[in-house]
Amino acid sequence: MTERPPSPPTAGTGPALSGTGGGSEDRVVVTTAQLATQLEEWTDYRPDEQLLENVLLELDRRDYLEWETITRNGDYCWDLTDTPERLGKAIAAVVTALLQADP
């Protein structure tokens, strides 16, 4: 039986997963609205989409995530695949620097 990747969730139900085209890992690519919906499901709070997009753009400028494409409707699609690791490393570096600083 041929192994097939799981079908992506329907739009607006959560992060869409798309294959990397040869790698064994999946990429996480979502629109700002999909990310806002997912955050609302996780936290019971819906962030303002424009504010969220501004934060995502700033994270993109600092190489913590990347925008993948823009939809026909003008919505950004964000590649969040490596974002947790990138943010984790940045936070760890700041904490380490603070702990090593002289009081």
Helices and strands as residue ranges (DSSP letters): E 16-19, E 26-31, H 32-43, H 49-61, E 66-70, E 76-79, H 83-100
